[in-house]
């Protein structure tokens, strides 16, 4: 394969800029010649007719040559440039070869520069997509994460950004948030993906629900325990649109693709309200709550509910009540409903404070 074919293959297969590839190849050859023949100024060009790389040495036109490396006679100069005069500088063809060491150095330089050019092309392609959902295929699994193929580029999903227990197999399609686009890989990965954050949930819903994308329904807040549950607070900017119903869709048609993407993870959709008691009550889905009392100064809430609902409110390992606390900003205390209706607010407050002091 000649030089021109190598250049064209890099341009076509990797989508690189042809002029930049030509410049890199010529610069690599020039550095090799300058290493072999220090003191001589070289010019390297791609010959479009022969598809070879031509090497020239800059020489001074003189009437009598004293240093053949740096000077050229007027007669020879005019074979290169008909209008040459004594004192001019011309680019004369340089025929002497270079050694294997210089060739190896040129190849190393060209390979390094091509990698840098590839990284620059990847950065240019994806920098505007940072913070959006991208689709790819699991390319391979590594000890610290997954390599994901996105078109002709490779991205990386670190274990810290993946969902614990999620089964991602080689060849499987996957969607993820393009969390970060690095200008240089520094020997690592440029495109960093994320599937475990609340931002991923936001962007996934925005992608699947047109009203969210258009701003008719707004996501106010998301809290998430990846792999277990996300709680999403939504509000309608149009009085005729039910935010939760819009996101769920008829028969769950709109939420189901999102749930399939998340595997076993659940989503609680909650309508925004500025009433703290109602907000706390809704945040404890799927538990059915009888009553909520808010202690605004202490940012605490006492929740009264039937005993059989307690496990739903708490959730697996306390995760449901933990998410509700994070979502509302209130420390939540659960109380059994038995006898609750006969107690005064003052008695319940005393119970609350006594409970906290234990």
N, C-alpha and C positions, 0 to 999 in steps of 0.2 A: 504494500500500500504506500503510495507516494504522499508527500506532505499535504498536497491539496485534498486528497481523499480523507486524510486524518482530520483536517480542518472541517470539511463538510460533514463528516460523521458526528463531530462534536456539536456542530451547529444544529443538525437535524435531530439527533438522538437526545441531546440535553437541552435544546432550545436556547443555546447561547448566542450572543451577538457575534456575527461573523467577523466584523472588523476588529473587535477586541480579541478574538481567538487568533487571528492573523498577527496582530500586534504582539501577543504573548509568545507565539512561536518564534517570530523574528527576533524579539528581544532575548529569548533563551539562546538562540544560535549566536547572536552578537556577543553575549556575555561569555560564551564558550571560546570564541575566537579571541576576544580581548584577554582572556585568561591564558591562552596559549601564546599569544603575541602581545605582551604588554607594551604600551607605548604607541601602538598603532590605533588609529580611530577607524572603526568599522561601521558600515551601513549595510543592513540586511533587508532584502525585499523579497516578496513572493512574486515569482515570474508567472504571470497569468497565462502566458503562451505555453511554457514548458511545464508548468505546475511544480517547478522546483524552487528551492530557496537560493537566491543569488547573493553572494557576499562580495562587498566592495570595500576597498581601503581608501581613505581620504589621503590624497597626495598633492604636494606643492609642485606646480609646473616650473621647471628650472631649465636654464640653457645647458648646464653641465651637472649631471647627477653625482652627488657625493654619498647619499644614503638612500639606497633603493627602497627601503621600507617606507620612507617618508616623502621621497621625491620621485618625479617622473619627467622624462625629457619632453620637450615640446612636440616632437614628432609622434611619440607614443600617445601623448595626451590628446592629440588631434584625432587619433583613431577612436577615442572615447567621446570627445566633444570637439566638433569641427572648429568651433569659434574660440578654442582655448588659446590663451596668451601666457607668456612668462609672468609668473606671479599669481596666476589663478590657482584655485583649488579644484581638483576634479575627483570623481569617484571612479577608481580604476578597479576592474575585476580582480579578485584575489583568489588564486588557484591553490595555494598551499593547504593541505588537509590539517585537521586537528586530531588529537589522539583520543583513545578510549576514555581516559579520565575526563577530558573536556566534554565528550559526548554524553557521558553519564551525568555530569553536572548540569548540562543543558536540559536533559530529560527531567532531572529532579526539579529544576527551576520551572520548567513548563508545567509539570504535573501539579506543583504547588500553586502556581498562578491560575491554572484551570480550576482547581478546587475552590480557590478564593472567588473566582468568577461565578462558579456554580452557586456558592453560598450567597453571593450578591444577588444573583437572579432569583433565588428562592426568597430572599428577604423582600425584594421588589414585588414578587408575585403575591406574597401572603401578608405583608405588613398592614394592608387595608382590611384584612379579614380577622385581625386580632380581636378577640372578644366575641367572635361569632361561632356558630356551630359549623363544623366541617365533617364530612363523611369519608371514611376510608375502610381499609381492610387490615386485619391483624397480619402483619408480615412475619414476625417471630416474637417469641417470649424470651426475655432476658431475666437475670436474677433480680434486677432492680426495677423492672418495668416491661412495657410492651413497645415494640417498634411497629408503627402503623404506616401503611402505604397510602398516601393521598395523591392520586394521579401518578406523576413521575417522581414525586418527592417522598421522603421518609420523615415521619414525625415520631415523637417519643411521648408515651404515657407512663410517667413514673408510678411506681406502686403507691406512693404517697398521694397521688391524684386519682388513683383507681378506687373502685368500690370493693371493699373487703368481701371476699367470698364470691365475687362475680366471676363467672366462667367466660373467659375470652380466649377462644381457640384460634390457631393459625388458619387463615382463610376466611374467618367470619367477618361480616360487615360490622362496622361500629361507628357511632357518632360521638363526638366529643367537642368540648369547648376548646377553641384555639386560645389558650391562656396567654402564651407569650411567643413572640417572634424575635429571635436574637439576630443581631446583624452579623455575627460571626459565631461559628459553632465551637471554636477553640478546641477542636478535636472531639467534640461531643455532638449534641443534637441542637438544631436551630429552632425547630417547631415543637413547642412544649404543649401537651394536651392535658385536659382535665375533665373528669367525669364525677368527681366527688363533691364539688362545691355547690353552694346555693345558686351561684351565677349560672351554672350549667342548667339547672332547673328553670330559671327565668328565661334563658335563651331558647330552651327546648319548648316551653309553653308559647313563647312569642313566635316561634317557627311554625307551630302546629295550629294556633288559634288566630285567625285573621283579625278578629276584633282587638286582640292584644297587640298585634303587630301594628295595627292602624291607630292605636291609642284610645279606642272607644272603651276598652276595659284596661285598667292599669293594675300592675302588680305593685302593691304597697310594700310588702316585705315577704321574705322567704327565710325560714329556718329549716335546717336539715340535719338528720343523722343518716349519712349515706348508707344505703342498703337496708335501712329500716323504714324511715318515713320522712316526708317533707310536709311542712305546713305552709301553705301559700295564702296570703291575704290579698284579696282582689277588690277593686272598687270600680264602679261603672261611672263613666263620664257622660253617659246618656241615660236619662231617667227611664227610658223605655227598654233598657237592656238589663237583664239580670246577670250580674257578673259570674256567679257560680254556675248557673244553668248554661250560660254561654260557653264556659270552659269545659263543662262536662259533656254537653251535646246530647242529642236525642239518643236515648238508650246507651249513653256513655260513649258515643261514636268518636267524640273529639279527645276525650281523655285516654281512651284505650291505647292508641299508638304511643302515647307518652309512657304509660304504664308498662307496655311491652318493652320499650327501650330501657326501662329501669329494672326489669326483672321482677324480683319479689318486693321491691320497695313500694310503699303506698304513698298516696298524696291526699292530704286533707285540704280541701278548698274552703276558705273562710271569707265571708263578706266583711268588709271593713265597717266598723262602727266606732264612733267617738265616745260611746258609753262604755266605761271600763268594765263594769260588771258583765254586760253582754259579751264584750270582747273576750274576757276570761272564760266565760261559759262556752263560747263557740270554739275557743282555742283548745279545749279539752276533748274535742271530738276523738273517738266516737262515743264517749261517755255521755249519758243523759244526766244533766245537772238540775237539781231542784232550785237552788238559790246561791247567789254569790254576794258576799259583803266585802266592800273595798275599804281598806285603810290607806288612804291616799298618802298621808304624811310618811308612813313607813314603807310605802310601795309594797303592800302585802294584801293578799286576798284570802278570805276563808270561803271554802266551797262546800256546800251541803249537798249530799247526794246519797241515793240508796246504796246500801252495802254491796249489793250485787254489781253496782257500776264502778266500784272502786278500782278493780283490776283493769278495767278499760281506761279509766282516767290515768292510772299510773303507767300502764303500758309495760312492755317487756324491758326488764332491767331499769324501770323508772324513766324510760326514754320519752314516753308521751308527755308526762307531766314536766319533764325537763325541757322539751321543745316548747310547751305552752308557756313556761316561765320565761324562756328566752324570747319568745314571740311578744308577750305582753309587757314584759319588764316588771311583773309582779311576782313576789315570792308567794307560792300557792300552798295553802294548807287544806287538806281534805278532812271533812267531818261527816260522820254518819247522820242520816236524816232522821233517825228514830228520835222522836221527842223534840226535834229541832223546832217544830212549829210552835211549841209552847214556851220557848225560851225568848226572853227579850233580847234586844240588840246589845244592851249593856252586859247581860249575862254571857252572851256569846263572845263579846270583846274580852271579858275577864277570862273565859275559857281559853281564848286564843293566846292571851298574854301568859297565862299560867302554863300553857302547853309549850310556849317558846322558852320559858325559863328552865324547863326541866333538862 
